[in-house]
Amino acid sequence: MSEVRTRPKIADVARLAKTSEAAVSVVVNGRVGASARISQQTQARIWDAVRELGYTANPAAKSLAGGRNRIIGVFTFEATFPIESRDFYYPFLIGVEAEAAAQGYDLLLIASAADATGRRSLYRNGVNRLHLADGGILLGRHPDRAEIRTLAAEGFPYVFIGRRDTPENNISYIAAGYEDATAQIIGHMLALGHRRIAYFRTTQEAESSTDREGGYHRMMQMHALAASPELICRTEPAQVDSALFKHYLAIGVTAFLAEDNSFGEALLAAGEQAGLRCPQDFSIAVLGNSVSFVEVLRDWTSFEMPRAAMGREAVTVLLRMLDGDAAALPYRVTLPCAFHAGSTVAASSIR
């Protein structure tokens, strides 16, 4: 595990900028009248030091016993704060809010401006705004790996919702049990006579994809049905068409695993274009909750992620980190998913 750095102090900024702590306090706290008496060169050195060290002024904390604001920061790497109750992230945030309220903590939602690609940054202008809070909860399917590693190296306490790995192995997270849940779905398909099961997954690498595929391989191997590479289709939903669908039928596939509901819908449409019906002619299981609105009413064979429970557990673990021994880090918790039989998997017509 890498060495943990303490949160930079105003004295550190002053030392790096080669000026007094009083000058640093005047500049970073925006006392314009007073800062006018500090040369432009000194002010520039101070801001350079602030960015280099990742220092954030937090005057509110100085007046609180123990240096706590009793504020938890919440940050997402994509623009995912919900505007509809059925948004994928909504249950996570409901869980976070409920547990924070139960523990007497306020929430600070940090919704930074996104760049041209829609990505958000924790370190705008080199300054980490999560330092306004006692600790943070992070969400996002595609986080900036460099930023979460920097945050951990600073020693700032945070919990990621979703398994996240780094070379330093120092990220605390709350994960969903994707591997076991996927294995359970495979077991359900095998019990219904399916032996050739194709798995459609994204080309993007993520821990959640790795866990799902791990459950697929584990269960197939357990039944002496090691999945050949041709049964793993790495693509994107927009590339799934009737020709690709027919190719898998031609090699004996009777059931499909869809990494998410977008793949499920694409496979269903491709099957219908081929003149086939689900589940009479082929079966589909979706590996997780629906993430959009159209598919909510589809009774997929799937599993339910414990999203609200994950949000609550993230707060519980974060508070444990704030109160606990750093030697116990990182904290990792995996919560089980609930199997849902649904109506999109039926007995195989090939025995």
FIVOKE-577714 format. One record per residue (C-alpha): residue number from 1; residue in three letters; chain; y, z negated, x negated. Coordinates in Angstrom, 1 decimal, decimal comma. Layout:
// FIVOKE-577714
paza|kolmar|banu|yy|zz|xx
NUM|ala|A|Y|Z|X
...
***
This chain:
// FIVOKE-577714
paza|kolmar|banu|yy|zz|xx
1|met|A|0,0|0,0|0,0
2|ser|A|3,5|0,9|-1,3
3|glu|A|6,0|-1,8|-2,3
4|val|A|8,1|-2,9|0,7
5|arg|A|11,8|-2,9|0,2
6|thr|A|14,1|-5,4|1,8
7|arg|A|16,9|-4,3|4,1
8|pro|A|19,9|-3,3|2,0
9|lys|A|22,8|-5,8|2,1
10|ile|A|26,5|-5,4|1,8
11|ala|A|26,3|-6,7|-1,8
12|asp|A|23,9|-3,9|-2,7
13|val|A|26,4|-1,3|-1,4
14|ala|A|29,2|-3,0|-3,4
15|arg|A|27,2|-3,0|-6,5
16|leu|A|26,3|0,7|-6,3
17|ala|A|29,8|1,7|-5,3
18|lys|A|31,3|-0,4|-8,1
19|thr|A|33,7|-2,2|-5,8
20|ser|A|34,0|-5,6|-4,0
21|glu|A|32,0|-6,7|-1,0
22|ala|A|35,4|-7,2|0,9
23|ala|A|36,2|-3,5|0,3
24|val|A|32,8|-2,4|1,6
25|ser|A|33,2|-4,6|4,7
26|val|A|36,6|-3,2|5,5
27|val|A|35,4|0,4|5,2
28|val|A|32,0|0,2|7,0
29|asn|A|33,4|-1,8|9,9
30|gly|A|36,1|0,8|10,5
31|arg|A|39,2|-1,4|10,0
32|val|A|41,4|1,6|9,6
33|gly|A|44,7|-0,2|8,8
34|ala|A|43,1|-2,2|6,0
35|ser|A|41,0|0,7|4,7
36|ala|A|44,2|2,7|4,2
37|arg|A|44,9|0,4|1,3
38|ile|A|41,6|1,4|-0,3
39|ser|A|41,8|4,6|-2,3
40|gln|A|40,0|7,7|-1,0
41|gln|A|37,9|7,8|-4,1
42|thr|A|36,6|4,2|-3,5
43|gln|A|36,0|5,0|0,2
44|ala|A|34,0|8,0|-0,8
45|arg|A|31,9|6,0|-3,3
46|ile|A|31,2|3,4|-0,6
47|trp|A|30,0|6,0|1,9
48|asp|A|27,8|7,6|-0,7
49|ala|A|26,3|4,2|-1,4
50|val|A|25,8|3,5|2,3
51|arg|A|23,9|6,8|2,7
52|glu|A|21,8|6,4|-0,5
53|leu|A|20,7|2,8|0,5
54|gly|A|20,4|3,4|4,2
55|tyr|A|22,7|0,4|4,9
56|thr|A|23,8|-0,2|8,5
57|ala|A|26,5|-2,8|9,3
58|asn|A|25,2|-5,2|11,9
59|pro|A|27,9|-7,8|12,6
60|ala|A|26,4|-9,1|15,8
61|ala|A|23,4|-10,4|13,9
62|lys|A|25,5|-12,7|11,8
63|ser|A|26,4|-14,9|14,7
64|leu|A|22,8|-15,3|15,9
65|ala|A|20,5|-18,1|14,7
66|gly|A|17,8|-16,7|12,5
67|gly|A|19,5|-13,3|12,2
68|arg|A|17,9|-12,0|15,5
69|asn|A|19,7|-9,9|18,1
70|arg|A|16,7|-10,0|20,4
71|ile|A|17,1|-6,3|20,7
72|ile|A|14,2|-3,7|20,4
73|gly|A|15,2|-0,2|19,5
74|val|A|13,3|2,7|21,1
75|phe|A|13,4|6,1|19,5
76|thr|A|11,7|9,4|20,2
77|phe|A|11,5|12,4|17,9
78|glu|A|11,8|14,9|20,8
79|ala|A|14,0|14,9|23,9
80|thr|A|11,4|13,1|26,0
81|phe|A|13,2|10,3|27,8
82|pro|A|12,1|11,1|31,4
83|ile|A|14,3|12,4|34,2
84|glu|A|11,3|12,5|36,6
85|ser|A|8,9|9,7|37,4
86|arg|A|5,9|11,9|36,5
87|asp|A|7,1|12,7|33,0
88|phe|A|4,4|12,1|30,4
89|tyr|A|6,4|9,4|28,5
90|tyr|A|7,5|7,6|31,6
91|pro|A|4,5|5,1|31,8
92|phe|A|4,9|4,3|28,0
93|leu|A|8,6|3,4|28,6
94|ile|A|7,8|1,4|31,8
95|gly|A|5,3|-0,7|29,8
96|val|A|7,8|-1,2|26,9
97|glu|A|10,5|-2,3|29,4
98|ala|A|8,2|-4,6|31,3
99|glu|A|7,0|-6,5|28,2
100|ala|A|10,4|-6,6|26,6
101|ala|A|11,8|-8,2|29,7
102|ala|A|8,9|-10,7|29,9
103|gln|A|9,7|-11,7|26,3
104|gly|A|13,4|-12,0|26,8
105|tyr|A|14,4|-8,9|24,7
106|asp|A|16,9|-6,2|25,5
107|leu|A|16,1|-2,5|24,8
108|leu|A|18,3|-0,1|22,8
109|leu|A|17,5|3,5|23,6
110|ile|A|18,5|5,7|20,7
111|ala|A|18,8|9,3|21,9
112|ser|A|20,3|11,1|18,9
113|ala|A|21,6|14,6|19,0
114|ala|A|18,9|17,2|18,3
115|asp|A|19,1|19,9|15,7
116|ala|A|18,6|23,6|16,4
117|thr|A|14,9|23,2|16,7
118|gly|A|15,2|20,3|19,2
119|arg|A|14,1|17,7|16,6
120|arg|A|15,9|14,3|16,4
121|ser|A|16,5|12,4|13,2
122|leu|A|16,5|8,6|12,6
123|tyr|A|18,7|9,0|9,6
124|arg|A|21,8|10,8|10,7
125|asn|A|24,1|11,1|7,7
126|gly|A|21,6|9,1|5,8
127|val|A|22,0|6,0|7,9
128|asn|A|19,2|4,4|9,9
129|arg|A|20,6|3,4|13,3
130|leu|A|17,5|1,4|14,2
131|his|A|19,0|-1,4|12,0
132|leu|A|21,1|-2,3|15,1
133|ala|A|17,9|-3,8|16,5
134|asp|A|15,4|-6,4|15,2
135|gly|A|12,6|-3,9|15,2
136|gly|A|11,7|-0,5|16,7
137|ile|A|9,2|1,3|18,8
138|leu|A|8,8|5,0|18,0
139|leu|A|7,3|7,8|20,1
140|gly|A|6,9|11,6|19,6
141|arg|A|4,2|14,1|19,3
142|his|A|5,6|15,7|16,2
143|pro|A|7,5|13,0|14,2
144|asp|A|9,3|13,6|10,9
145|arg|A|6,7|12,3|8,5
146|ala|A|9,2|11,7|5,7
147|glu|A|11,4|9,6|8,0
148|ile|A|8,6|7,3|9,2
149|arg|A|7,4|6,8|5,6
150|thr|A|11,0|6,0|4,5
151|leu|A|11,3|3,5|7,4
152|ala|A|8,1|1,8|6,4
153|ala|A|9,1|1,7|2,7
154|glu|A|12,4|0,0|3,7
155|gly|A|10,4|-2,9|5,3
156|phe|A|11,9|-2,3|8,7
157|pro|A|9,5|-3,5|11,4
158|tyr|A|8,4|-0,9|13,8
159|val|A|5,4|0,2|15,8
160|phe|A|4,4|3,8|16,6
161|ile|A|2,9|4,6|20,0
162|gly|A|0,1|6,9|19,0
163|arg|A|-2,0|6,8|15,8
164|arg|A|0,0|7,9|12,8
165|asp|A|-1,4|8,1|9,3
166|thr|A|0,5|8,3|6,0
167|pro|A|-0,8|8,3|2,3
168|glu|A|0,5|4,7|2,0
169|asn|A|-1,6|3,6|5,0
170|asn|A|1,2|1,3|6,1
171|ile|A|2,1|2,4|9,7
172|ser|A|1,5|-0,1|12,5
173|tyr|A|0,5|1,7|15,7
174|ile|A|-1,0|1,5|19,2
175|ala|A|-3,5|4,2|19,8
176|ala|A|-5,5|5,6|22,7
177|gly|A|-9,3|5,7|22,2
178|tyr|A|-9,4|9,5|22,3
179|glu|A|-12,6|9,8|20,3
180|asp|A|-14,7|7,6|22,5
181|ala|A|-13,2|9,1|25,7
182|thr|A|-14,0|12,6|24,5
183|ala|A|-17,5|11,6|23,6
184|gln|A|-18,0|10,2|27,1
185|ile|A|-16,9|13,5|28,7
186|ile|A|-19,4|15,4|26,4
187|gly|A|-22,1|13,0|27,5
188|his|A|-21,2|13,7|31,2
189|met|A|-21,5|17,5|30,5
190|leu|A|-24,8|17,1|28,7
191|ala|A|-26,2|15,1|31,5
192|leu|A|-25,4|18,0|33,8
193|gly|A|-27,3|20,4|31,7
194|his|A|-24,6|22,0|29,6
195|arg|A|-25,6|22,7|26,0
196|arg|A|-23,1|25,3|24,7
197|ile|A|-19,7|23,6|25,1
198|ala|A|-16,6|25,3|23,6
199|tyr|A|-13,6|23,3|22,5
200|phe|A|-10,1|24,8|22,8
201|arg|A|-7,5|23,0|20,7
202|thr|A|-4,1|23,7|19,3
203|thr|A|-3,5|25,1|15,8
204|gln|A|-1,2|22,2|15,0
205|glu|A|-2,7|19,3|13,2
206|ala|A|-2,2|15,8|14,7
207|glu|A|-4,1|12,6|14,7
208|ser|A|-4,8|12,9|18,4
209|ser|A|-6,3|16,3|17,9
210|thr|A|-8,5|15,0|15,1
211|asp|A|-9,7|12,1|17,2
212|arg|A|-10,6|14,3|20,1
213|glu|A|-12,5|16,8|18,0
214|gly|A|-14,2|13,9|16,2
215|gly|A|-15,6|12,7|19,6
216|tyr|A|-16,8|16,2|20,3
217|his|A|-18,7|16,5|17,1
218|arg|A|-20,1|13,0|17,2
219|met|A|-21,7|13,4|20,6
220|met|A|-23,0|16,9|20,0
221|gln|A|-24,7|15,7|16,8
222|met|A|-26,1|12,7|18,5
223|his|A|-28,0|15,1|20,8
224|ala|A|-29,0|17,4|18,0
225|leu|A|-26,6|20,0|19,2
226|ala|A|-24,3|20,4|16,2
227|ala|A|-21,4|22,5|17,2
228|ser|A|-21,2|25,8|15,3
229|pro|A|-17,7|26,8|14,1
230|glu|A|-17,6|29,6|16,7
231|leu|A|-17,5|27,0|19,4
232|ile|A|-14,2|25,5|18,1
233|cys|A|-11,3|27,7|19,2
234|arg|A|-8,0|27,0|17,5
235|thr|A|-5,4|28,8|19,4
236|glu|A|-2,5|28,2|21,8
237|pro|A|-2,6|28,4|25,6
238|ala|A|-0,6|31,6|25,7
239|gln|A|-3,3|33,3|23,7
240|val|A|-6,1|32,5|26,2
241|asp|A|-7,0|35,5|28,3
242|ser|A|-9,9|37,0|30,2
243|ala|A|-11,2|38,9|27,1
244|leu|A|-11,4|35,6|25,1
245|phe|A|-12,9|33,8|28,0
246|lys|A|-15,6|36,5|28,4
247|his|A|-16,4|36,3|24,7
248|tyr|A|-17,4|32,7|25,1
249|leu|A|-19,5|33,4|28,1
250|ala|A|-21,2|36,1|26,2
251|ile|A|-22,4|33,6|23,5
252|gly|A|-23,8|31,3|26,1
253|val|A|-20,9|28,8|26,8
254|thr|A|-21,1|27,2|30,2
255|ala|A|-18,5|24,5|29,8
256|phe|A|-15,1|24,3|28,2
257|leu|A|-13,2|21,3|26,7
258|ala|A|-9,4|21,7|26,9
259|glu|A|-7,3|19,6|24,5
260|asp|A|-4,7|19,3|27,2
261|asn|A|-3,8|20,5|30,7
262|ser|A|-2,0|23,6|29,4
263|phe|A|-5,3|24,8|27,9
264|gly|A|-7,1|23,8|31,1
265|glu|A|-4,8|25,9|33,2
266|ala|A|-5,1|28,8|30,9
267|leu|A|-8,9|28,7|30,9
268|leu|A|-8,9|28,4|34,6
269|ala|A|-6,7|31,4|35,1
270|ala|A|-8,7|33,4|32,6
271|gly|A|-11,9|32,6|34,5
272|glu|A|-10,4|33,6|37,8
273|gln|A|-9,3|36,9|36,2
274|ala|A|-12,9|37,5|35,2
275|gly|A|-13,9|37,0|38,8
276|leu|A|-15,5|33,6|38,3
277|arg|A|-15,0|30,2|40,0
278|cys|A|-14,7|26,7|38,6
279|pro|A|-17,0|24,7|38,7
280|gln|A|-19,5|26,9|40,4
281|asp|A|-19,7|29,5|37,5
282|phe|A|-18,2|27,5|34,6
283|ser|A|-16,9|24,0|34,0
284|ile|A|-13,7|22,6|32,4
285|ala|A|-12,8|19,1|31,3
286|val|A|-9,2|18,2|30,2
287|leu|A|-9,0|15,6|27,4
288|gly|A|-6,2|13,4|28,7
289|asn|A|-3,6|12,9|31,4
290|ser|A|-1,6|15,8|32,8
291|val|A|1,7|16,2|31,1
292|ser|A|3,6|18,3|33,6
293|phe|A|4,2|18,5|37,3
294|val|A|2,2|21,6|38,6
295|glu|A|-1,1|20,2|37,5
296|val|A|-0,7|16,7|38,8
297|leu|A|-2,7|17,5|42,0
298|arg|A|-5,5|19,2|40,1
299|asp|A|-8,6|17,0|40,1
300|trp|A|-9,6|17,6|36,5
301|thr|A|-12,7|16,0|35,0
302|ser|A|-10,7|14,0|32,4
303|phe|A|-9,8|10,6|31,2
304|glu|A|-6,8|8,4|31,9
305|met|A|-4,8|7,3|28,9
306|pro|A|-3,6|3,6|29,2
307|arg|A|0,0|4,6|28,7
308|ala|A|1,8|1,7|30,3
309|ala|A|-0,6|-0,8|28,6
310|met|A|0,1|1,0|25,3
311|gly|A|3,8|0,4|25,8
312|arg|A|3,3|-3,2|26,6
313|glu|A|1,1|-3,7|23,6
314|ala|A|3,6|-2,0|21,3
315|val|A|6,1|-4,7|22,2
316|thr|A|3,6|-7,5|21,7
317|val|A|2,6|-6,2|18,3
318|leu|A|6,2|-5,7|17,2
319|leu|A|7,1|-9,3|18,1
320|arg|A|4,0|-10,4|16,2
321|met|A|5,3|-8,5|13,2
322|leu|A|8,7|-10,1|13,5
323|asp|A|7,1|-13,6|13,6
324|gly|A|4,1|-13,0|11,3
325|asp|A|3,1|-12,8|7,7
326|ala|A|3,8|-9,4|6,1
327|ala|A|0,4|-9,7|4,4
328|ala|A|-1,2|-9,0|7,7
329|leu|A|0,4|-5,6|8,0
330|pro|A|-0,3|-3,0|9,2
331|tyr|A|-1,3|-3,9|12,7
332|arg|A|-3,5|-1,4|14,5
333|val|A|-4,7|-1,6|18,1
334|thr|A|-6,8|1,0|20,0
335|leu|A|-6,9|0,8|23,7
336|pro|A|-9,8|2,4|25,7
337|cys|A|-9,2|5,4|28,1
338|ala|A|-10,8|5,4|31,5
339|phe|A|-13,2|8,3|32,4
340|his|A|-12,4|10,3|35,5
341|ala|A|-15,3|12,4|36,9
342|gly|A|-13,0|14,8|38,7
343|ser|A|-14,3|18,0|40,3
344|thr|A|-14,1|20,6|37,6
345|val|A|-17,4|19,9|35,9
346|ala|A|-20,7|20,6|37,8
347|ala|A|-24,3|21,2|36,8
348|ser|A|-25,0|24,1|34,5
349|ser|A|-26,5|27,1|36,1
350|ile|A|-28,4|27,7|32,8
351|arg|A|-31,3|25,4|32,2
***
